[in-house]
């Protein structure tokens, strides 16, 4: 670390509270008071893309209090965001137990509105930039368009803060002009606390079962681009595009 200082740091699956304690202590020792700390990208691997709970409750609590405040960018999927925002955490180790907890009204993220509000709330855990991944929500394009227009009208998001990846442009225009009712999209939300800016990155849903490792690929790409000192909004869009091309 002293010979070749890292330009960025990425965390992945941290299996226990003990491992999290060691990692947090090491980072604080290497970078006292956060001085010279490179960008830390936190992939809070608590629930897999397939929906399985991966960490015990004690580890999730340690992640929230010890690791998240050290991060520059936090990259939860919808299920992980619901878990991180749940005061009670997870009752038990299985996905079924988590589903029951959420069904009892603890926390649900179901659409673009709740994604935006949840991203802002997640920043309250201490990490200033949240990239909330929307891959678990297959949304209808007309519904997303209506919600974006409503958000623009109240000033919650600006027209320049809605990004449509270039390779999607033709398909999106075709959908708007024709069969938009059948078009499914996903929205990834980037919240930047310093500017109170929320960016929505809209992409066509890719229907595939080959989703293992997509979150890890995304956070690794973020680490590479942020390590180069690039703009966060550009980095998020570029990293998402990189993941889609893998």
Phi, psi and omega in degrees: 000326180275331181288308178232088183299137180290145176272343177200156179231136178237133172255151178235229182284116178251108199285344185206164177297327180296317178296318179297319178301315181295315181297313181298317179297320180295315180296320180291328178288321181285328184230075183303132180057022178078007181294130178063016178292122178289169178305127178251119179256120185254112172264102187281076186288087178247332177224129182288165177303328180278356173100016181263135177287132189246346184233146173288163183302320181298323179289323179296318178298317179294323178300315182295320188267333187251324185262314184304317180295345179273350189274157170264323179225133175249133188236064180280151165276179185300316181295320178293322177297317177301319181291316182295332181269358179274121182297325184278345183074212185253130176268094182103176187262344189265159177297326180297319179296319178297317181299321179294319179300315180293324180295337179280005174094018182289312183191129175223135172245113191236346184203185183297320180301312182287335174294314182296314181293324180290322178298317178297319182292324179298328179298338177294347177282351175119349177262124191284341183234127184240124170251097182272115186275133186258017185299337179278352181246106173272105187257148176285132182304314180300325179294316179297316179299318180295317180294320179296319178297318180295320179292324177294321183295327180265003177078013180284338180206144181259161179304324180287350182264009176248115185250131175247114181308141187304321183288354179261351190306311184295316181295320180295316179298319177299321181293317180298322184275344186223259191270046184295334182296338182259356183278128177254138179228164170240149180236125172258134187246126176251119176252126179244110187295322186300324181252001186051041183254135177242125180245131177253124180250110189258130180223153175293139177293130174263118181276103181204154174264354184272070184249001182296127176086005182294321179293321178295319178298317181296311183294326176294318177296319176302317181298318181297311185288322177291327176297339176273358177081023183277161179299138187297319181295316177298319180299315181299314180295318181294318180294320177296319178297317179301317180297319181293332182275348182287000000 
